[in-house]
Amino acid sequence: MALPPLHAFRVFESVARLGNVGAAAAELHVTPGAVSQQIRALQVSLGVDLFQKRGRQLALTPSGSQLQRSVASAMDAIHTGVRQLSAHRYGGAPKQSLTISIPQVHGVTWLATRLFTFMAESPNFQLKVLTSSHFHGVDWRKTDVAIVYGMPPWPGFWWRLLHGIHMTPVCSPQLLRGPNAIRQPSDLAYHRLLHEDDGSQWRRWQAEAGIPYAGESDVHFDDFGIVLQAARDGFGVALSDEVVSARDLDEGRLVQPLRLSVPALHNYYCICPDTKRETAEVSAFIAWLIEEAASPAGSQADP
């Protein structure tokens, strides 16, 4: 007797365990019709009935129960073999520990999901993630690699540009309505300009727009996340990059009232101490990070 296709036994095992064609189809990512067809073909091939209907559920016949025990045992043996192979491949070497520092907003909007991809691709790594936006805020006693927002040089450190970013105004949609609606650069005079620096970035943008500098703001924040939240809540206009604000823009919490963008005064850099640059784990992480930043989806960044 020729052995039926092995895939048919996988389908049978799923239906036998779940007792329902629809549930098995969802688990196997196929249609219920495809599951039913596989079961029918398997029964014809074996010459026995494997299931009987009991209401909306499928119950195993005596022949089905006998086959289910054999198939379950075989599936367990396969899973055990795969786990042992994985343990032999990854469990023999000690975990490579790496401490990285990232800017909080950049980490949330650009790097966080990518880090989980890195972990999936590099199961022998163990990461510890700290947050700091600027070089002098990084705890270099603990940190192996950092992403910082700033401008080199940094003596004693190796660095590489990750993103060259451009800034454009973003605000709540409510600032596009009413008598002081933002339609042209001069309309910014009616609204608070939100800062995380000393106003240098806004001065650059207003100079490019051909309007006079609006003067010092009445509030400055050292956390760009707070700046963006204030913009979402309609308390003023922030300068941001499309990547950091991509989700807010897509979901309508923020809009770009004016299309002019200007290069940022600072950019995002990958940086590590010269003494750690050639260590295996640091080199591997930096190579991955640079490749991510160079990909089309990662070629821009946020402030």
C-alpha positions in Angstrom: 0.0 0.0 0.0 1.4 3.4 -1.0 1.8 5.9 1.7 -0.5 8.9 1.3 1.1 12.4 1.1 2.6 13.4 4.4 0.8 16.8 4.3 -2.5 14.8 4.5 -1.4 13.4 7.9 -0.7 16.9 9.2 -4.2 18.0 8.2 -5.6 14.9 9.8 -3.7 15.6 13.0 -5.0 19.1 13.2 -8.7 18.1 12.6 -8.4 15.2 15.1 -6.9 17.5 17.8 -9.3 20.4 17.2 -12.4 18.4 16.3 -13.5 21.0 13.7 -12.7 21.6 10.0 -12.9 25.4 10.3 -10.6 25.5 13.3 -8.1 23.3 11.5 -8.3 25.5 8.4 -7.5 28.6 10.5 -4.5 26.9 12.1 -3.2 25.7 8.8 -3.9 28.9 6.9 -6.0 27.2 4.3 -9.7 27.1 3.4 -12.1 24.7 5.1 -12.8 23.2 1.6 -9.1 22.4 1.2 -9.1 20.6 4.6 -12.2 18.6 3.8 -10.8 17.6 0.5 -7.5 16.4 2.2 -9.5 14.3 4.7 -11.7 12.8 2.0 -8.6 11.9 0.0 -6.9 10.4 3.0 -10.0 8.2 3.9 -10.2 7.0 0.3 -6.5 6.2 0.2 -6.7 4.2 3.5 -10.1 2.7 2.7 -11.5 3.6 6.2 -13.6 6.3 7.8 -11.6 8.4 10.2 -14.3 10.7 11.5 -18.0 10.7 12.3 -20.2 13.8 12.9 -21.5 14.6 16.4 -23.4 17.7 16.0 -21.1 20.4 14.8 -18.0 18.5 15.9 -16.1 15.7 14.3 -15.3 12.6 16.4 -12.7 10.0 15.6 -13.8 6.6 14.6 -11.9 3.6 16.1 -9.7 3.6 13.0 -9.3 7.3 13.3 -8.2 7.0 17.0 -5.7 4.4 16.1 -4.2 6.5 13.3 -4.3 9.6 15.5 -2.1 7.9 18.1 0.5 7.0 15.5 0.5 10.4 13.8 0.7 12.3 17.1 3.7 10.2 18.1 5.4 10.9 14.8 4.7 14.6 15.0 6.1 14.7 18.5 9.2 13.0 17.3 9.7 15.5 14.5 9.2 18.5 16.9 11.7 17.0 19.4 14.2 16.5 16.7 13.8 20.1 15.5 14.2 21.4 19.1 17.3 19.4 19.7 18.8 20.6 16.4 18.0 24.2 17.4 19.5 23.7 20.9 22.6 22.2 19.4 23.0 25.1 17.0 22.4 28.0 19.4 22.7 26.5 22.9 26.3 25.4 22.6 27.7 29.0 22.6 27.2 31.5 25.4 24.8 34.3 24.8 26.4 37.5 23.4 25.5 40.4 25.7 25.1 43.8 24.1 24.0 47.1 25.7 22.8 49.7 23.3 21.5 53.3 23.9 18.9 54.9 21.7 16.9 58.1 21.7 13.5 57.5 23.1 11.4 58.9 20.2 13.7 57.5 17.6 13.6 54.1 19.3 9.8 54.0 19.4 9.2 55.2 15.8 12.1 53.7 13.9 14.2 51.2 15.8 11.9 49.2 18.2 10.3 46.9 15.7 13.5 46.4 13.9 15.2 45.3 17.1 12.8 42.4 17.4 13.7 41.5 13.8 17.4 41.5 14.8 16.7 39.3 17.8 14.7 36.8 15.6 17.6 36.7 13.2 20.3 36.6 15.9 19.0 34.3 18.7 22.4 34.1 20.3 22.3 37.8 21.3 21.0 39.2 24.6 20.2 42.9 24.4 19.9 45.5 27.1 18.4 48.8 25.8 18.9 52.2 27.5 17.6 55.6 26.3 19.4 58.9 25.8 19.2 61.3 22.9 22.6 63.0 23.0 26.2 61.9 23.3 26.8 63.4 26.7 23.7 61.7 28.1 24.9 58.2 27.2 26.3 56.1 30.1 29.5 55.0 28.4 30.5 52.8 31.3 27.6 50.5 30.4 27.0 51.2 26.7 28.5 49.3 23.8 26.8 51.0 20.9 24.6 54.1 20.8 22.4 56.0 18.4 22.8 59.7 19.2 21.3 62.9 17.8 24.1 65.4 17.4 27.1 66.5 15.4 30.6 65.0 15.4 33.5 64.9 16.1 33.6 62.8 19.3 37.3 62.1 20.2 37.9 58.5 21.2 34.8 57.2 19.4 34.0 55.7 16.0 30.8 56.9 14.4 28.8 56.6 11.2 25.9 58.7 9.9 22.6 56.8 10.0 20.1 59.3 8.7 20.4 62.7 7.1 17.0 64.2 8.1 14.9 67.2 7.0 12.4 69.1 9.1 8.9 70.3 8.2 6.1 71.8 10.4 3.5 69.5 11.9 0.4 70.4 13.9 -3.0 69.3 14.9 -5.7 69.4 12.2 -7.6 71.9 14.3 -4.9 74.6 13.4 -6.1 74.4 9.8 -9.5 75.8 10.7 -10.7 79.2 12.0 -9.6 82.7 11.4 -5.9 82.0 12.2 -5.8 78.8 10.0 -2.3 78.0 8.8 -2.2 78.3 5.0 1.1 80.1 4.4 4.3 80.6 6.4 3.3 84.0 7.7 0.3 82.4 9.5 2.7 80.8 12.0 2.8 84.2 13.7 -0.5 83.4 15.3 0.6 80.1 16.8 3.1 78.9 19.4 6.3 77.4 17.9 7.2 74.3 19.9 10.9 73.9 20.7 13.2 71.2 22.0 16.3 73.4 21.3 17.2 77.1 21.7 15.2 78.0 18.6 18.0 77.4 16.1 16.0 74.9 14.0 13.0 77.2 13.7 15.2 80.1 12.8 16.7 78.1 9.9 13.2 77.0 8.7 11.8 80.6 8.9 14.8 82.0 7.0 14.3 79.4 4.2 10.6 80.4 4.2 11.5 84.1 3.9 9.7 85.2 7.0 11.1 87.0 10.0 12.0 85.0 13.1 9.0 84.9 15.4 11.1 85.5 18.6 11.8 83.3 21.6 9.2 80.8 22.6 7.7 80.9 26.1 8.4 77.2 26.6 11.1 74.8 25.7 11.2 71.0 26.3 14.2 68.7 26.5 12.1 65.7 25.4 10.9 65.6 21.8 8.1 63.2 22.7 6.6 66.0 24.8 6.9 68.4 21.8 5.0 66.0 19.6 2.3 65.5 22.2 1.8 69.2 22.5 1.5 69.5 18.8 -1.1 66.6 18.7 -3.1 68.4 21.4 -3.2 71.6 19.4 -0.9 73.7 21.6 1.4 74.8 18.8 3.4 73.8 15.8 6.5 71.5 15.9 9.2 70.7 13.4 9.4 67.1 12.7 10.5 64.5 10.2 8.0 62.4 8.2 9.3 59.1 9.7 8.9 60.0 13.4 5.4 61.4 12.6 4.4 58.9 9.9 1.8 57.1 12.1 0.4 60.4 13.4 0.1 61.7 9.8 -1.4 58.5 8.5 -4.0 58.4 11.3 -4.8 62.1 11.2 -3.5 63.2 14.6 -1.0 65.5 12.9 -0.9 67.2 9.5 1.8 69.0 7.5 0.3 72.5 6.9 3.3 73.7 4.9 5.4 71.6 2.6 8.8 73.4 3.0 11.4 71.2 4.6 15.0 72.1 5.6 18.0 70.0 6.6 18.2 69.4 10.4 21.0 71.1 12.3 21.9 67.7 13.8 21.5 64.1 12.5 21.4 60.6 13.8 24.7 58.7 14.2 25.7 55.2 15.2 28.6 55.5 17.6 30.7 53.3 19.8 34.0 53.6 21.7 37.1 53.0 19.5 38.1 50.2 21.9 34.9 48.2 21.2 34.6 48.7 17.5 36.3 45.4 16.5 34.6 43.2 19.1 32.4 40.5 17.3 29.1 41.4 18.9 29.5 45.2 18.3 30.7 44.7 14.7 27.7 42.4 14.0 25.2 44.8 15.4 26.6 47.9 13.7 26.7 46.0 10.3 23.0 45.1 10.8 22.1 48.7 11.9 23.8 50.3 8.9 22.1 47.9 6.5 18.7 48.7 8.1 19.3 52.5 7.8 20.4 52.1 4.2 17.2 50.2 3.2 14.4 52.2 1.5 12.2 51.8 4.5 14.9 53.0 6.9 16.6 55.8 5.0 15.0 58.6 6.9 14.8 59.4 10.6 13.2 61.6 13.2 14.4 64.4 15.4 
